[in-house]
Amino acid sequence: MGKTAQRITLAKTAGFCFGVDRAVKMTYDLVDSGKKVCTLGPLIHNPQVVSDLATKGVTVIDSPDEAEKDSLVIIRTHGVPSSVVDRLSDTGCEICDATCPFVKKIHRIVAAENCTVMIAGDAAHPEVEGIKGHCKSDCIVFKNTDSLLKILNENAVFCNSELIFVAQTTFSVEEWKNCKEIIKKYCTNAKIFDTICNATQDRQSEAHELSLVSDIMIIIGGRHSSNTVKLSTVCSSNCPTYLIEQPSELFDIDFSGCSSIGVTAGASTPAGIIKEVLKTMSEIVETNSVELEKAAEMAVAEEVKDTEAAQSIDDMDFSAALEESLKSMSTDQKVKGVVMGFSPTEIQVDIGRKHAGFIPIDEYSNDPTANPQKELKVGDELELIIMKTNDAEGTVMLSKKRCDAAQAWNNIIEAETDGTIFEGTVVEVIRGGVLVATNGIRVFVPASLATESKNQPLEELLRTKVRLRIIEVNKQRRRAVGSIRAVIKEERKAKSDEFWAQAAVGQVYNGTVKSLTSYGAFVDIGGIDGMVHISEMSWKRIKHPSEVFNVGDEVEVYIKALDDEKKKISLGYKKVEDNPWEILRRDYPVDSVVEAEVVSMTTFGAFARVIPGIDGLIHISQIANRHIEKPQDALNIGEKVQVKITAIDFDKKRVSLSIRALLDPMENTEVVEEVVEAAAEIDETAPDAEEAAE
């Protein structure tokens, strides 16, 4: 076997995914607790891990019937049909569900649908068997585009039927892409769910890219692992590819003539096996060319600097390079994470690496009231920053809050030039202004730029939502200055322009009373102020607007007049239908009898209130059936009397009333006296009359 200087490049996504790492760690922890542990089928598709667990007393059972009552049965990452879980429960054994969260998501999707489920994957694979066991209706499995086309052609009814499509989490990304194109073309009522694990996508994508620049590819993993087999398929079209389970298999491979070797591993491959393979490979591909040796060193140096590229390894300093290749995460590095689960103290996320990621609850948001379990769901993708890596425990502590703050500061810097408007909350009033919190960043707003009016107290802004524009940024001191007033003025101008473009007399608005003066009230009708004159507030006389309005009242007003030049708006409040003269015209015609209250006296009569807003005159001659010197002889202020409306002059706004018209004429004492006197006169002349009659 020829030996030349060769570069070994390890894919950074090689090895355990979140789901597998979680299941393996869970199993070892249960073994350490002293429980009698067994797994329903091999825990993962890796013979070394399964063998190691067997040495620690973990047994593998093939069906629920084999489970003993005192045992703890672990459901492996692939998941199982719901019927299997029921059977396990019937045995009385303790159950620990280690199903991958991505697989659980597929179970929830298919269980929620009552139509035919189409599954892209290997029909014999345990994961697919589990998915089928959660379907409520029929399900059909297809392994590639040819299989899908055959199914659709043989079952034409499917093209118009309601279908849902899901994919095995380890299905080929490229094949799924092609399948989706066919689905969209042939199936009119299909729902497509992208259920391939993001770690699988990243691993396959990186393997493809690495195989394009490598002379040979080594895939490490179990031959029964779907994930590993897919990696081999992805790479084999680009360069010679070898799938190995043990380091000893490397001695059967001819590395002569290879200057670049790519290495990746399936999701079920432990880091320990990857290290052993790399160490063995370094012994096989020893360097014997000084020039190639220097070239390899330069390649290693350049690729180690680039955190986005795969780690390069050469045999001159293999141990150091190996550690660098496996240490793919550094503090303050930005990563993307997928939410996998929740606990009272943390959020579990998958960042596509061998380490299990978690976000402490207090590192989720700057908002103390934020509730991640209400705001997030499993499968959501988050931008995060690495806070701490614990290689011993295989965990990574992450922060969304700090990532948000870092991005927010970049946005603040850009906003100084692009004029972006931010929303925030005034959190503190300090000397000279206020502090506004926006996306975790505190922006100082000077007092002169904090309010619309210079006389408005800053304390009124505390804990209120505001909008502001960044006017100055000091990058060195990490300080930003903003203006609330600038945004208020811009928004008011925009609203004013919009208002005057369509305003017309008679338009009705719901407004808010902003202030009162002795002559009227100013009302905000949507960012624009108009005035209701005191004469337009009520049909009755009022001395001050406060008799009708209070500041803050919600009122309905209408435009009475517009002055385009002076930009003044006159508003009306009192309504035509409330005009007392219209009410009088409608409800109280001439000859109507009403009860009226005496409100004032004059020498020529008394005024009585017919209805609110209208007083009528009872002339002194219409007060009684007898002669009176003055109204007070018969009436008192506040007295209620029955009156008859005898005349209405709507033009002059006059109403004539009469009490006398409602009195019995015989009750008039003056008439009685005249009758008595006339009778007496008749008595005195009676003899003459009799004589005349005779």
C-alpha positions, 0 to 999 in steps of 0.5 A: 500500500503506497503512503503519501501525504494525505489530508483527512477532513472530518464532517462537523455533523458526523456522529450522534444526533440529538435524538440518539444522544438523548436515548443513549444517555437516558439508557446509561443513566437508567442502568446506573440507577440499578434498574432492570433495563431492557429495550424493545428492539436494538436501542440504535442501529450501532452494534458496538453501542448495543454490545456495550449495553449488553455487558451492562445488563441491558437486554433486548426483547422483540415483543411486549410479551417478553417484558417482565413485570419488574423490568423497565422497557425502553422504547427506542428512538425509532418509536413504535405503533400506539398498539405496542405501547398499549400492550406494554402497559398491559404487562404492568412493566415500567415504560420509558419512551426514548422516541426521537422528538422528530419521530414523535412529531410525525406520530402527532401529524398522522394521528390528527388526520382521517385521510390516507397517509403516504409515507416516504421511506423504507417499509421494513424500517422500524420507524416507518412501522411505528408511523403506520401504527399511528395512522387512523386511516389507510397508509401507503409507503413508497421508497422513491420517485419511481415507487410514488409514480407507480402508486399514483398511476395505478390509483388514479383516484388518489390524484383528487383525494385528500392525502397527507405526505410525510417522510421518514426522518432519515429519508434522502433529502434530494429524493424527497425534493423530487417526490414533492415536485411529483406530488404537487404536479399530480395531487390537487388535495395533498398536504405535504409535511417536511418531516426529515430531521434537520440534523439528517438534512445537514449531515447529508448536505455536508457529506455531499459537499465533502465528497465533491472535494475528496478522493475517497469517502469513509462512512462510519456506522452500522450497516443496518442504519438507514441514516448511514446507508443514505450517507453512503448513497449520497457520496458514492455518486461523487467519489469511491465510498466505503461504509465501515463499522470497525476501524479494522475494516480500514486495512482493506481499503487502498488509500494510495493516490488519495490526497484528500480523504473525507470522513463522516458518520451516521447519527447512531455512531458514537464519538469514541468509534469516530476517534478510533477510526481517525487514529487508525487511519492516521497510522495507515496514511503516514506521510513520506513526502516533505512537499505534500506534508507542508501542503497538508499542514497549510490546508489544516491551518487554513481550514481550522481557522474557518469555523464554517468549514469542516475540520482538516486533519493531517498525520503530523499533528494528528491528536491535536487536529483530532481534538480540534475537529471534535471541538466544533463549538466555541463560546459566543458562537451563533448556532441554530437550534430546533426545539425538542422539548420543555422542562420547568427550568429549561428548553431542550434544543437540537443544534445538529451536533453531538452535544445535547443543547439546552436553554435555561429559562432565564436565558430565553427572553428579556421579557420576564413575563415571557412563557416559552411553553406558550410561545414555542412548540416542538420543531420551532427553529431559534437563533442562539448563542453558545454560552458554555460547552460541557464535553464531559456531560455532552451538553451545550448551554445556549442563550436566546436572550443574548442572541436577540440582544446581539442582533438587536444591537446590530439593528440599532447600528443600522437604524442610525442610517436607514431610519428604522422605527423601533417599538419599546417600553419606557423602563426608567426616568433618569436625569435629562430624559428616559430609557426605552427598552427595545429588544433587550437594548436600552436607548436613551431619549433626551427630555426634549425629544421624549414627549410631543409637548415640552410641558408633558411630565416625563413620569407619564411615559413610565411603563408605556409603549412608545415608538422611536427613531435612532439619531445617534450611536456610540459603538465604542461605549455601546450607547444609542440615543433616540427620539420619540418626538420625531416619530410622533411628528412624522406620524401626525403629519402622515395622518394629517395629510391622509385626513385632509385628502379625504375630509368633508363636511358631515363626516362622523368620527368617534373621538376622544376629548383631549382638553377643555377651554372656556369656549369649547373642547378639543377632540382627537379624531384619529391623530387630528384635533378639531374643536367643538364650540360651546354653542355646539355642545348642547341645545340648552344653554350651558355656562362651561363645556365641563357641564357636557364633557370630561377630558378622556370622554369618548364622543361621537362628533361630525365635521361642521366646517373645514378651513384648508388654509389654516388647517382648522376643523370645526366639529359639531356634537349636538344632533338635529334629532335632539333639537327641542324645537323639532321635538316640539314640532313632532310631538306637541302640535297647537291645542296640545295640553301639557304639564309645564313648570313655571320658571320665571315671571314678568309684568305681562305674564309668566314663562313655563317650561314646556319641554327641556329647552323650550319655555312658553309665555302664559300672558297675564290675561291667560292665567286666570278667569278673573282679573289679576294685577300681576302673575304672582297673584295666581302663580308661584315659581316652580309650580306645575300647571296644566297649560294649552299650547295656543300658538307656535312661531317656529321662526321666532322661536315663540310658544304661547300658552294658556291656563284660562283656556282650560278653566270652566267659564262659570267659575269666573267670579266676575261673571257671577257677580254681573249675573247677580247684579242683572237679576237684582235689576230685573227684580226692581222692575218686575211690577212694571214688566208685569203690567206691560205684560198684561 
